[in-house]
Structures are given as C-alpha cells and as structure tokens.
Amino acid sequence: MRTPLEGKAAVITGAGQGIGRAIALRLAADGADIAILDLNIENAKRVAAEVEALGRRAYATVSDVSDRDSLHAAVEGAEKELGGFDIMINNAGIAQVLPLLEVRPSDFERITQINIGGVLWGTQAAAASFINRGVKGKIINASSIAGHTGQPVFGVYSATKFAVRGLTQAAAQEYARYGITVNAYCPGTVGTGMWEEIDRILAERDGVPIGASFRNQAGGIALGRPETPEDVAGFAAYLAGPDSDYMTGQAPLIDGGMLFI
C-alpha cells in the first residue's frame, strides 16, 4: 500500500529532540525521506539513525536558525543530499519565562532571532527552492496556543508566536500563485524538555514543587491528559500530506481542548 508521503522529502529544523524528532519519525513512517537540522549534531545523528531504521533516507546537519546564512546553507545542503525536498517544517524555537518588566534587550533579541527569524529564514530558503524547481511545496511553521492568547510571564514568547501566525498568513498569500501552501500548528502543554525547563523556572519563581506548574497547566486540558510530541506530529503529518492541499494561511490549535476560540 502506498504511504501518504511516499516519494517526498522533508526538511525539519530543531528535529534532534522533542516535537521535531516526533515529526521526523512520523513523516518517515508515512514514507518521506528526512533532513534533520539541529544545533546539536549528535542529537541530529541519533534521529537520522531512527529514520533510517524505518527504511527512509536521512541527512543530519548542524544549523543555527537564528543565522540566515547558516539556515539557508543547511537547506541547500539538504536539497542536494536528498535530491530535492517537498516539505519544510520550521519547528525550532525556544521558550522564555519572564515578566515584561524583567525583559532586557538581550532576552528580546535572542528569542525573536530564533522564534521569528528562524521561521522567516526557513520560509525564504524553502520558497526559493520550491519556486526555482517548480515544486508545489508545503511550508509548515511552529506557533503555539500562546500565539492565539497572550499569557503572563510568557509575554515576549507569546509575541513571537503571534508573529509566526502573521508570517504564515503573509507567506501563504505571496506564494499561493506558485502552488505553495503555508500553514502552522499551535500546540498546548506538551511533555518535552522545553516544558521541563519552564516548570523548573516557574517552581523557583513561585516557590512551588517541581512538576506542580506542569500539572496545573495539564489540569485544564479537556481531554484529561498532557499533550505528547506524537500528538503534534500527527497533525503536522496532515499538514504535510495531500489531504491538506486546499488549506493555506491557517494556524489551528492542537491542544487537547485548552483554548476554545
């Protein structure tokens, strides 16, 4: 039986762990070859080995998404190694737990360069490649529930995820005439290393036990359990596959029922 992404290839940033790794493995299971871009080459190589164990080709390389030249070079390398690609997933990002009064220029610059810059540079690199090769590709960006509703002590993080939605909408309109679609996914409280770090910071800030903040967040999920990276990967696979061909410029929630908007 033909798999949904057979004959396709995907480039995924931040794919060495967490949600990015889960997306890489899901798309590989669906038939795609995968380029794993990550700051940590050892993590990237481990995921590449997992992809290859699923019978797909894999390419692992270092990339700093905040650096336009680095990301463009990594995407060009992936195109060469995989013989082209059809799907670009701008997944890499960081969190920031700071009240607005405590945000300093260095804090602002780092998170915006990664969370916004990484999406912009990745979108540029993918669109240029798709247009040059005449490929009706798919660009998929990582936003968040915080990109739909601003959250206290996550103010600048929320702003970056709102920005991802804006870039997604603008790119969808700019590239529609080439047959390129651009969408985003908006996860909620996902059990990853990123949330472990958030939980640690909140525990120290609020004087609560480790794990309490995560449990409090997860307690508000209608489906009654925390989100897993695989939950997000399933939706990313839909956006990457043919069933979403008539969808563009959208940023749906995939949060188990946290926000209802």
TORKOL-4160 file (C-alpha; in steps of 0.2 Angstrom, whole numbers, padded with zeros to 4 digits, m for minus):
261
<pt num="1" X="0000" Y="0000" Z="0000"/>
<pt num="2" X="0007" Y="0017" Z="m0005"/>
<pt num="3" X="0010" Y="0028" Z="0010"/>
<pt num="4" X="0004" Y="0047" Z="0011"/>
<pt num="5" X="0022" Y="0054" Z="0009"/>
<pt num="6" X="0030" Y="0041" Z="m0002"/>
<pt num="7" X="0042" Y="0049" Z="m0014"/>
<pt num="8" X="0043" Y="0065" Z="m0004"/>
<pt num="9" X="0057" Y="0073" Z="0007"/>
<pt num="10" X="0055" Y="0085" Z="0022"/>
<pt num="11" X="0067" Y="0097" Z="0030"/>
<pt num="12" X="0064" Y="0099" Z="0048"/>
<pt num="13" X="0073" Y="0112" Z="0060"/>
<pt num="14" X="0075" Y="0108" Z="0078"/>
<pt num="15" X="0072" Y="0089" Z="0074"/>
<pt num="16" X="0085" Y="0082" Z="0086"/>
<pt num="17" X="0073" Y="0081" Z="0100"/>
<pt num="18" X="0055" Y="0084" Z="0107"/>
<pt num="19" X="0042" Y="0089" Z="0094"/>
<pt num="20" X="0054" Y="0090" Z="0080"/>
<pt num="21" X="0060" Y="0072" Z="0082"/>
<pt num="22" X="0042" Y="0066" Z="0084"/>
<pt num="23" X="0038" Y="0074" Z="0067"/>
<pt num="24" X="0053" Y="0067" Z="0059"/>
<pt num="25" X="0049" Y="0050" Z="0064"/>
<pt num="26" X="0030" Y="0052" Z="0059"/>
<pt num="27" X="0034" Y="0058" Z="0042"/>
<pt num="28" X="0047" Y="0045" Z="0039"/>
<pt num="29" X="0034" Y="0032" Z="0044"/>
<pt num="30" X="0022" Y="0040" Z="0031"/>
<pt num="31" X="0036" Y="0037" Z="0018"/>
<pt num="32" X="0046" Y="0053" Z="0017"/>
<pt num="33" X="0065" Y="0055" Z="0017"/>
<pt num="34" X="0070" Y="0067" Z="0031"/>
<pt num="35" X="0084" Y="0081" Z="0033"/>
<pt num="36" X="0086" Y="0083" Z="0052"/>
<pt num="37" X="0093" Y="0101" Z="0056"/>
<pt num="38" X="0098" Y="0105" Z="0074"/>
<pt num="39" X="0111" Y="0114" Z="0084"/>
<pt num="40" X="0116" Y="0098" Z="0092"/>
<pt num="41" X="0124" Y="0087" Z="0079"/>
<pt num="42" X="0124" Y="0071" Z="0090"/>
<pt num="43" X="0105" Y="0073" Z="0093"/>
<pt num="44" X="0103" Y="0075" Z="0074"/>
<pt num="45" X="0113" Y="0060" Z="0070"/>
<pt num="46" X="0103" Y="0049" Z="0083"/>
<pt num="47" X="0087" Y="0054" Z="0075"/>
<pt num="48" X="0094" Y="0051" Z="0057"/>
<pt num="49" X="0098" Y="0033" Z="0063"/>
<pt num="50" X="0080" Y="0031" Z="0069"/>
<pt num="51" X="0073" Y="0037" Z="0052"/>
<pt num="52" X="0085" Y="0025" Z="0043"/>
<pt num="53" X="0079" Y="0011" Z="0054"/>
<pt num="54" X="0061" Y="0015" Z="0047"/>
<pt num="55" X="0068" Y="0012" Z="0029"/>
<pt num="56" X="0070" Y="0030" Z="0024"/>
<pt num="57" X="0085" Y="0041" Z="0019"/>
<pt num="58" X="0091" Y="0053" Z="0032"/>
<pt num="59" X="0103" Y="0068" Z="0032"/>
<pt num="60" X="0109" Y="0076" Z="0048"/>
<pt num="61" X="0117" Y="0093" Z="0049"/>
<pt num="62" X="0120" Y="0107" Z="0061"/>
<pt num="63" X="0110" Y="0123" Z="0058"/>
<pt num="64" X="0108" Y="0139" Z="0068"/>
<pt num="65" X="0091" Y="0145" Z="0063"/>
<pt num="66" X="0094" Y="0162" Z="0070"/>
<pt num="67" X="0108" Y="0165" Z="0057"/>
<pt num="68" X="0101" Y="0167" Z="0040"/>
<pt num="69" X="0116" Y="0161" Z="0031"/>
<pt num="70" X="0118" Y="0146" Z="0042"/>
<pt num="71" X="0100" Y="0140" Z="0039"/>
<pt num="72" X="0100" Y="0144" Z="0020"/>
<pt num="73" X="0116" Y="0134" Z="0018"/>
<pt num="74" X="0109" Y="0119" Z="0028"/>
<pt num="75" X="0093" Y="0119" Z="0017"/>
<pt num="76" X="0103" Y="0120" Z="0002"/>
<pt num="77" X="0114" Y="0105" Z="0008"/>
<pt num="78" X="0098" Y="0095" Z="0012"/>
<pt num="79" X="0091" Y="0098" Z="m0006"/>
<pt num="80" X="0107" Y="0092" Z="m0013"/>
<pt num="81" X="0109" Y="0077" Z="m0002"/>
<pt num="82" X="0091" Y="0071" Z="m0004"/>
<pt num="83" X="0089" Y="0076" Z="m0022"/>
<pt num="84" X="0076" Y="0090" Z="m0018"/>
<pt num="85" X="0063" Y="0091" Z="m0005"/>
<pt num="86" X="0044" Y="0095" Z="m0004"/>
<pt num="87" X="0041" Y="0100" Z="0014"/>
<pt num="88" X="0049" Y="0112" Z="0025"/>
<pt num="89" X="0045" Y="0112" Z="0044"/>
<pt num="90" X="0051" Y="0127" Z="0053"/>
<pt num="91" X="0049" Y="0119" Z="0070"/>
<pt num="92" X="0064" Y="0125" Z="0080"/>
<pt num="93" X="0061" Y="0138" Z="0094"/>
<pt num="94" X="0064" Y="0142" Z="0112"/>
<pt num="95" X="0053" Y="0147" Z="0127"/>
<pt num="96" X="0056" Y="0162" Z="0138"/>
<pt num="97" X="0048" Y="0164" Z="0156"/>
<pt num="98" X="0050" Y="0182" Z="0161"/>
<pt num="99" X="0038" Y="0196" Z="0167"/>
<pt num="100" X="0038" Y="0210" Z="0154"/>
<pt num="101" X="0046" Y="0222" Z="0167"/>
<pt num="102" X="0061" Y="0210" Z="0168"/>
<pt num="103" X="0064" Y="0208" Z="0149"/>
<pt num="104" X="0081" Y="0215" Z="0143"/>
<pt num="105" X="0087" Y="0219" Z="0126"/>
<pt num="106" X="0097" Y="0203" Z="0126"/>
<pt num="107" X="0082" Y="0192" Z="0131"/>
<pt num="108" X="0072" Y="0200" Z="0117"/>
<pt num="109" X="0085" Y="0199" Z="0104"/>
<pt num="110" X="0088" Y="0180" Z="0107"/>
<pt num="111" X="0070" Y="0174" Z="0107"/>
<pt num="112" X="0065" Y="0185" Z="0092"/>
<pt num="113" X="0080" Y="0180" Z="0082"/>
<pt num="114" X="0076" Y="0161" Z="0085"/>
<pt num="115" X="0057" Y="0161" Z="0085"/>
<pt num="116" X="0053" Y="0174" Z="0072"/>
<pt num="117" X="0070" Y="0174" Z="0062"/>
<pt num="118" X="0071" Y="0155" Z="0061"/>
<pt num="119" X="0053" Y="0155" Z="0053"/>
<pt num="120" X="0057" Y="0169" Z="0041"/>
<pt num="121" X="0074" Y="0162" Z="0035"/>
<pt num="122" X="0067" Y="0145" Z="0034"/>
<pt num="123" X="0052" Y="0151" Z="0024"/>
<pt num="124" X="0064" Y="0161" Z="0012"/>
<pt num="125" X="0075" Y="0146" Z="0009"/>
<pt num="126" X="0061" Y="0134" Z="0006"/>
<pt num="127" X="0051" Y="0146" Z="m0005"/>
<pt num="128" X="0066" Y="0150" Z="m0016"/>
<pt num="129" X="0070" Y="0131" Z="m0018"/>
<pt num="130" X="0052" Y="0127" Z="m0022"/>
<pt num="131" X="0050" Y="0141" Z="m0035"/>
<pt num="132" X="0067" Y="0138" Z="m0043"/>
<pt num="133" X="0062" Y="0119" Z="m0045"/>
<pt num="134" X="0044" Y="0122" Z="m0049"/>
<pt num="135" X="0038" Y="0112" Z="m0034"/>
<pt num="136" X="0021" Y="0115" Z="m0026"/>
<pt num="137" X="0029" Y="0113" Z="m0009"/>
<pt num="138" X="0022" Y="0114" Z="0009"/>
<pt num="139" X="0029" Y="0126" Z="0022"/>
<pt num="140" X="0024" Y="0122" Z="0040"/>
<pt num="141" X="0028" Y="0133" Z="0055"/>
<pt num="142" X="0028" Y="0131" Z="0074"/>
<pt num="143" X="0016" Y="0143" Z="0083"/>
<pt num="144" X="0008" Y="0139" Z="0099"/>
<pt num="145" X="m0008" Y="0142" Z="0110"/>
<pt num="146" X="0002" Y="0157" Z="0116"/>
<pt num="147" X="0001" Y="0163" Z="0098"/>
<pt num="148" X="m0018" Y="0164" Z="0100"/>
<pt num="149" X="m0019" Y="0171" Z="0118"/>
<pt num="150" X="m0005" Y="0181" Z="0126"/>
<pt num="151" X="0000" Y="0173" Z="0143"/>
<pt num="152" X="0008" Y="0182" Z="0158"/>
<pt num="153" X="0026" Y="0179" Z="0161"/>
<pt num="154" X="0027" Y="0172" Z="0143"/>
<pt num="155" X="0024" Y="0189" Z="0135"/>
<pt num="156" X="0038" Y="0190" Z="0123"/>
<pt num="157" X="0036" Y="0172" Z="0119"/>
<pt num="158" X="0018" Y="0175" Z="0115"/>
<pt num="159" X="0023" Y="0189" Z="0104"/>
<pt num="160" X="0035" Y="0179" Z="0094"/>
<pt num="161" X="0021" Y="0165" Z="0091"/>
<pt num="162" X="0008" Y="0179" Z="0086"/>
<pt num="163" X="0022" Y="0184" Z="0074"/>
<pt num="164" X="0023" Y="0167" Z="0067"/>
<pt num="165" X="0005" Y="0167" Z="0063"/>
<pt num="166" X="0007" Y="0184" Z="0054"/>
<pt num="167" X="0022" Y="0177" Z="0044"/>
<pt num="168" X="0012" Y="0161" Z="0039"/>
<pt num="169" X="m0003" Y="0172" Z="0033"/>
<pt num="170" X="0008" Y="0183" Z="0023"/>
<pt num="171" X="0018" Y="0169" Z="0015"/>
<pt num="172" X="0003" Y="0159" Z="0011"/>
<pt num="173" X="m0004" Y="0174" Z="0000"/>
<pt num="174" X="0013" Y="0178" Z="m0008"/>
<pt num="175" X="0017" Y="0160" Z="m0013"/>
<pt num="176" X="m0001" Y="0154" Z="m0017"/>
<pt num="177" X="0002" Y="0158" Z="m0036"/>
<pt num="178" X="0016" Y="0145" Z="m0036"/>
<pt num="179" X="0005" Y="0132" Z="m0028"/>
<pt num="180" X="0015" Y="0133" Z="m0012"/>
<pt num="181" X="0004" Y="0131" Z="0004"/>
<pt num="182" X="0010" Y="0139" Z="0021"/>
<pt num="183" X="0002" Y="0133" Z="0037"/>
<pt num="184" X="0006" Y="0132" Z="0056"/>
<pt num="185" X="0002" Y="0121" Z="0070"/>
<pt num="186" X="m0002" Y="0128" Z="0088"/>
<pt num="187" X="0002" Y="0115" Z="0102"/>
<pt num="188" X="m0003" Y="0117" Z="0120"/>
<pt num="189" X="0006" Y="0110" Z="0135"/>
<pt num="190" X="0017" Y="0096" Z="0128"/>
<pt num="191" X="0028" Y="0085" Z="0139"/>
<pt num="192" X="0045" Y="0089" Z="0132"/>
<pt num="193" X="0062" Y="0095" Z="0138"/>
<pt num="194" X="0056" Y="0113" Z="0135"/>
<pt num="195" X="0042" Y="0111" Z="0147"/>
<pt num="196" X="0053" Y="0103" Z="0160"/>
<pt num="197" X="0064" Y="0119" Z="0159"/>
<pt num="198" X="0049" Y="0130" Z="0160"/>
<pt num="199" X="0042" Y="0120" Z="0175"/>
<pt num="200" X="0059" Y="0122" Z="0184"/>
<pt num="201" X="0059" Y="0141" Z="0181"/>
<pt num="202" X="0041" Y="0143" Z="0187"/>
<pt num="203" X="0045" Y="0132" Z="0203"/>
<pt num="204" X="0059" Y="0143" Z="0208"/>
<pt num="205" X="0050" Y="0159" Z="0204"/>
<pt num="206" X="0034" Y="0154" Z="0213"/>
<pt num="207" X="0041" Y="0143" Z="0227"/>
<pt num="208" X="0031" Y="0128" Z="0221"/>
<pt num="209" X="0037" Y="0110" Z="0219"/>
<pt num="210" X="0045" Y="0104" Z="0203"/>
<pt num="211" X="0031" Y="0097" Z="0192"/>
<pt num="212" X="0017" Y="0107" Z="0200"/>
<pt num="213" X="0016" Y="0120" Z="0186"/>
<pt num="214" X="0015" Y="0107" Z="0173"/>
<pt num="215" X="0002" Y="0098" Z="0182"/>
<pt num="216" X="m0008" Y="0114" Z="0184"/>
<pt num="217" X="m0007" Y="0118" Z="0166"/>
<pt num="218" X="m0012" Y="0100" Z="0161"/>
<pt num="219" X="m0026" Y="0100" Z="0173"/>
<pt num="220" X="m0035" Y="0112" Z="0162"/>
<pt num="221" X="m0035" Y="0101" Z="0146"/>
<pt num="222" X="m0052" Y="0095" Z="0142"/>
<pt num="223" X="m0046" Y="0078" Z="0136"/>
<pt num="224" X="m0039" Y="0075" Z="0153"/>
<pt num="225" X="m0020" Y="0072" Z="0149"/>
<pt num="226" X="m0005" Y="0081" Z="0144"/>
<pt num="227" X="m0001" Y="0083" Z="0125"/>
<pt num="228" X="0013" Y="0072" Z="0118"/>
<pt num="229" X="0025" Y="0076" Z="0104"/>
<pt num="230" X="0017" Y="0062" Z="0094"/>
<pt num="231" X="0000" Y="0071" Z="0096"/>
<pt num="232" X="0008" Y="0086" Z="0087"/>
<pt num="233" X="0017" Y="0075" Z="0074"/>
<pt num="234" X="0000" Y="0068" Z="0069"/>
<pt num="235" X="m0006" Y="0085" Z="0065"/>
<pt num="236" X="0010" Y="0090" Z="0056"/>
<pt num="237" X="0009" Y="0075" Z="0046"/>
<pt num="238" X="m0009" Y="0080" Z="0040"/>
<pt num="239" X="m0002" Y="0097" Z="0035"/>
<pt num="240" X="0012" Y="0089" Z="0026"/>
<pt num="241" X="0001" Y="0077" Z="0017"/>
<pt num="242" X="m0011" Y="0078" Z="0002"/>
<pt num="243" X="m0027" Y="0079" Z="0012"/>
<pt num="244" X="m0022" Y="0097" Z="0017"/>
<pt num="245" X="m0018" Y="0103" Z="m0001"/>
<pt num="246" X="m0033" Y="0115" Z="m0001"/>
<pt num="247" X="m0028" Y="0123" Z="0016"/>
<pt num="248" X="m0016" Y="0138" Z="0017"/>
<pt num="249" X="m0013" Y="0153" Z="0029"/>
<pt num="250" X="m0020" Y="0144" Z="0044"/>
<pt num="251" X="m0014" Y="0141" Z="0061"/>
<pt num="252" X="m0026" Y="0128" Z="0070"/>
<pt num="253" X="m0025" Y="0124" Z="0088"/>
<pt num="254" X="m0019" Y="0106" Z="0093"/>
<pt num="255" X="m0020" Y="0107" Z="0111"/>
<pt num="256" X="m0032" Y="0094" Z="0118"/>
<pt num="257" X="m0045" Y="0107" Z="0122"/>
<pt num="258" X="m0036" Y="0121" Z="0132"/>
<pt num="259" X="m0042" Y="0136" Z="0121"/>
<pt num="260" X="m0059" Y="0137" Z="0113"/>
<pt num="261" X="m0059" Y="0152" Z="0101"/>
